[in-house]
Amino acid sequence: MDILFRNIKIVSPSDGINIVTDLLIVNGIISKIGKVNTVKKHIKEINGKNKTCIPGLFDMHVHFREPGQTHKEDLLSGNEAAANGGFTGVLCMPNTFPPADSPELLKNLTEKSKDFITDVRFSACATLNREGKILSPVLSLHQAGALAFTDDGSPLYDPEIMRRVLEYTSQINSVVIQHCEDLKLSGNGVMNEGYISTISGLRGIPEVSETSVIARDILLTEFVKNSKYHVQHISCGRSVGLVREAKMRNIKVTAEVCPHHFILSEKECLGYNTNAKMNPPLRREDDVEMILQGLSDDTIDVICTDHAPHSEIEKMQGFNKAPFGIIGLETAIGLTYTYLVKNGIITFEKMIEKMSVNPRKILGIEEIHIAEGNSANISVLNCKAKWKVDKSKFRSKSYNTPFDGYDLQCKPFCVINKNQIYYSKL
């Protein structure tokens, strides 16, 4: 694949680059950054006006449902959804059927996805069958390619088990990723506990079900030297405060947030909209404000999607029975730019850090550098493009999104990785 972008803006915070110039890619390698006078006839030229090249974006929290629920998503469709949304890499969660708790399964999934344009990477179960009782073979799973360990969808509830997982992962410089929920407190809740759950007649999930687990785990992480702990999909303002305090004490804690938790509130559940049902649930508006502050001051390191595909039939079951979760790969860039960058919450450079640099750093993946001689792993965006979300243009197998019809700014144009190019169809 040989391609030349003429007069494209290149922004790479890690490389200290923010320029408008030509970008020549030959055989998947960045051949030239700078004015290109003449090129061979076979090289495709693209006008870079209004286009911005950035290090390939990485979503460290997705569910591709393979094996076991491929009617919702599979590795191939998930790869295309990621590329369509402007991502060149993802980390798949292990709550599949069967769960990813064996090296053999992990190797099989890795082999199936190795030639995709998207770097599909995998986390593994922290405990066997995600039951929270017996440790999974952490070291063997790490050797099989697991980048992190989590029982996502279920919390590591037993403090002794959490301690041991932290100890094992500290030996291999890996990270424990926690779904922070006290199941005894959340019970059979389906949305945030509060006024709206009361008037809707729905059982609520209190914020303390999240914050109590984070508080305990921070203490355990401090106790287990050299361990690393990552908080998934923060939803509560008090959770942000706990992470901020831990960082001030130099505890190795990082955190992520999804667009739905920094844009939407529990009010979306009025009318029993099942595309507003997620776990952790949408919280109060003041929680949203504190999450925005956490993004602004870098308490929150990562913006991810928790891309959770479900079929339309499943989401039509009614609020109590419908599964938790929404898809997010194909709306994340537009939502983040529109609600964070345009509103001055974070800079465009910070958006790149939280969606490309920091996820790879946390997971121990080699950082992407836009430099001559390097393989091209880039996302190309049209930051000035205004567009309306149309779920019929998604490449995911599922369409469960609350953002259909939203007016956004900043649209993926293409991604380039592994000597392949994918043009977004959004």
N, C-alpha and C positions, 0 to 999 in steps of 0.2 A: 504494500500500500504506500504510494507516493503522493503527497499532497502538499500544497503551498497555500498558507493563509496570508493574504496581502493586507498589511496595515491592521493587524489584529492587536487588541490590548492584551497584554500578558501580565497577570497578577499572581505572584507567588511570595507570600510573606516570609517563608523560611529562606528563600533565595534573595530576598531584598529586591525583588523585581516588580516594577509597576511602570510599564512602558508600552508604547504603540510602535510596532515594528512588524517585519515579516517573520513568519515561522515556517520553516521547511522541514518536512518529515519524510524520510526515505527509508523504505523497508521497515517501518515502525520505529525508526531511530530519529531523534531530533538532530538533524544535520546542520541547521543554521538558524540562529536567532539574530536577526539583523537584516539589512537591506539585501535582497536577492535580485540581481540585475537580469540574469538570463537563466532559464530552466529548460530542461529537456521536454520535448513535446508530449510525452506520455504522462507528465506530472499534472495532476488536476489542481487548478487554481481556484481559490474561494475568496471572495471579497470579505475582508474581515471587519468592515464597517459595522459598528454597533455590536460586535462580538467580542467576548472576553474569554481568554484561555486561562484556566486555573488548574492546579494539581487535581487529579482525579478524585472525586468525592467518594467517601466510604461510609456506609451505613452499618453501624455495629450492632444492630438489633432488628433482625428480620426473621420471619417464619415462612419457609418455602414448602412446608407440609409434606416433604418426602423423606421417608416412606410413610404410608398409611392414610393420607388424606389428600391424594393428588387431584381429587375433583375440585379442590379449592385452589391449589397451586402446586407446581412441581418445580424441580430445579431449572428446567428449560424456560418455563413461563416466568418464573421469578427472575431469572437472568435477564430476560427481555424487558420486564417491567422496570428493573433497576436501570438498564441502559436507556430505556425510554425516558426515565426520570432524571437522567444525567449522572448516574453513579457508575463508577468503574470497579467498585468493590463492596462486598457485604459480609457480615458475620451472621450465619444461621444459628438459630437457637435449637436446642436438642429435644424439645418436647414434641417429638414425633411418635409414630406408632409402628414399630417399637421405638422407645427412646434411644438416643445416641449415647449409649453407655458401654459400647464395645469397640475396640480398635478395628475389628473387621468391618463393621458397619460404617465407621468413619472413613476408612480407606476406600470403601466402595463408593460412597458419596463424593469423595474427593476425585476419584478416577472419572466418575460420570460427568463432572463439571469442569474438568481441567482445561478444556479447549474453548470454553465460553469466553466472550469478550469481557465479561465481568469476572473479577477475581472472587470466586465464591469460597469463603473460608468458613470454618465450623468451630463452634464451641461444643463441649461435651458435658454430659451429666456429672454433677458433683457426687450424687449418690445413685446406687443401682435402682433403675426403674423410676427414678425421681421420687422415691418414697421417703427419703430423708432418714433412712435407718442404717444402711450399710454403705461405706464409701465405695465409689466406683474405682476402677484401676487407674488412678490419676496419672501415674508416671507412664504407663503403657499408652493411654489415650493421648498424652502429650507427644509421645514419640510417633503416634499415628497422625499427628497434625492438629490436635485440638489447641486452639489459641487461648481459650479461657474455660472456666468451669462454672456451671450454673444449673439449677433445677428450674429454670425460668417457667413461669406459670404456677409454680409451687415454691414456697420459701424454704430455705434451709433453716428449719424451725428449731431444731435441737442445738443448744449452744455448744455442746461437746462435739457434735458432728461439725459444726461451723469451725470450731477451733482446729480440728484435725485437717479439714480441707484447706484452711489458711496455712497450716504448717506444711502440708505437702506442696502446695502451689508456691510457697516461698522458696522451696528448694530448687524450683525450675524457673523462677522469675516469671511466673504466670499470675493471673489475676482471677479473683473470685467475683462473679457477677451475681448480685442478689436481687431477687424479686421480693421486695420488702412488704410483707403482709403477715400480720398475726391472724391466722385463720379462726382462732377462737373469738377474736374481736370482730372480724369482718363477717363471720358466719355465712349466712345465705344472702348477704346484702347484694344489691344490684346497681346501686348508685351512691353518691355521696350522702352521708347522714346529715340531715338538716331540715330546714323548713320545706324545701321543695319535695324531698322524699316523703315528708309527712303528709303534705296536701295531695300528693300523687298516690298515696297508699302503697308505697314501695319500701321494702326493707333497705336501710342505709348501711353504708360502710364508713365507720368513723375514721377521722384522720389519724387517730392514735394507733390504728392498726398498722399504719405505715411508719410513723415516727418512732414508735417503741422499738421496732425491729432495727431501724437505722441506729438509734442510740446504743442499743446493745452491741450491734456489730462493730460500731466504731471503737468501743472499749475492747472488744476481742482483737480487732486489727492492731490496736495499740499494744496489746499484750503479746501478740505473736510477732516477733521481730522480723522485719523484712517482708512481711506479707503485704499484699495489695488488694484493695477492696473497691468495688465499683457499684454504685447505686443505680439501679435501672429506673427508667421512666418516672422521675420525681413528679409528684402531683400536689404536694402540700408545701405551703410557705414555711412552716416550721421545719420541714425536712431540709430546706435550703439553709436555714439557720444552723442546723446540726452539722451539715457538711462544711459550712463556712468556719465554724468553730474548730472542727477537726483539722482543717487545713492550717488554721492559725497555730495549732499545736504540732504541726509537721507530721501528722498521721497520714499514711499513704491511702487517701480516700479520694476517689473521683466520682463524677455523677453525670447523668445524661437526662435530657428532657425531650419530649416529642412535641411537634407543632400543635397538636390538639390540646396539650396541657398549657401552652403559653398563649393560646388564642381563645379557646372555648371555656365556658363555665357550665356548672350544673344546670343552668337554665335551658340548655339544649335538650335536656331530658323531658321538658314539658311537652306534652302531646305524645309521650311514650315513643320517641324516636329511637329505634334500636341502633341506629348508626351513631348514637351518642352514648351507647353502652360500652364501656371499656373498663379494664382493670389494670392499674388503679383508675378509679372513676374520675370524671370531670369534677373539679372542686369549686369552691366559692371564687368570686371575682377578686377578693383580696389575696387569695392564694395565687391567682394568675399574676397579680401585681408583684408579689414577692418573688415569683419565679422569674419574671422579667428583670428584677433587680439582680437576681442571682446570675442571670446570663450577662448582664451589663458589667458586673464586677468580677466575672470569671470564676465565681464559685461553681457554676455549672460548666463542665468542660466540653460536653458533647451534645450536639443536636442529632437525634436519630429518628426513626419512624415507628418502631414496633409494628412494622408491616404485618398485619394479621388478617389474611384472607379468609372469608367465609362465604358460603353460597347464599344466594338470595332467599332460597327456601328456609335456610337456617335462621336468617335474620328476620324473617316474617313470622316467627313463632309467637311473638308477643314479648314484652319487655322482660318478664321474669324468666322465660325459657330461652330466649335468644342468646347465642354465645357472646362473650366479651370480645371486643376488638374491631379495629378498622384497618384498611390498607392505607399506605402512605408514601410509597416510593415515588409515585408519579406526581405528587403535589408538593413534596417537601421543599424543593428549591423555590418555587413561587411563593409558598406560604412564608418561608423564612425571610426571603428578601422583602416581601411586602409588609410583613408585620414587625420585623425586627430592624432590617437595614433602613428601609424608607422612613420608619418612625424614629430612627436615631437611637435605638436600644443598643445595637452593636454596629460596628463598621463592617464593610464588605470584607476586609481582611480578617476580621474576627469570625465572620461567617465561614470563611475558608478554613480557619484554624479549627473551628468546632465541628466541621463536616468533612474534613480531610486530614489535617495534621494530627489533631489530638486523638481521634479514634485509633489511628495506626500506632501512635506513640504508646497509648495505654495497652494495646494488644501486642506490642513488640514487633510490629511489622515495619519493614524498611520504609523510611519516609520517601515521598515522591519529590524529586527535584526536577524542575524544568531547566535543563542545561544541555548544551551541545554534547552529543555522544551518549546521552541517556536514552533508554527506551521511553517512547511517548506513552505516558499514562495521564491523560488529560480529560477534563470536562470543558466543553465550550458552551458558553451561555450567551443569550441575547438579553442583556440586563435592561434594555429599554423597551423590550417587547411587552405589550399589555395583552393579556389573554384571559379567556374564561374557561374554567375547568369543565371539561366534557368527558365524563367517565366512559363514554362509548369509544373514546380514543385510547383508553388504557390498554396495556398489553398483559396485565395481570388477568388471571382467570376469573377473579372476583371483582365486585364493584361496590363493596360496602364502604362508602365514604360519606362523611357529613359535609364535604366541601364541594360537591357537585354544583356547578353554577357560580362559584365564587369568582370574582374579578381579581386577577393577580397581575403582578409585574415581575419580570425576569423569567425567561423560558429556556429550557434546555434546547440547544441546537444539535449537538452531537457529542459522542464520547469516542475517544481513541485509546485502545489498549491492545496489547498482544498482536500488534500489526493488523488490527481490525478496526473498522469504523462503523458506528451505528448512528443514523440520523433520527432524532426524536420525531415521533409522529403526533405529539400532543397538539 
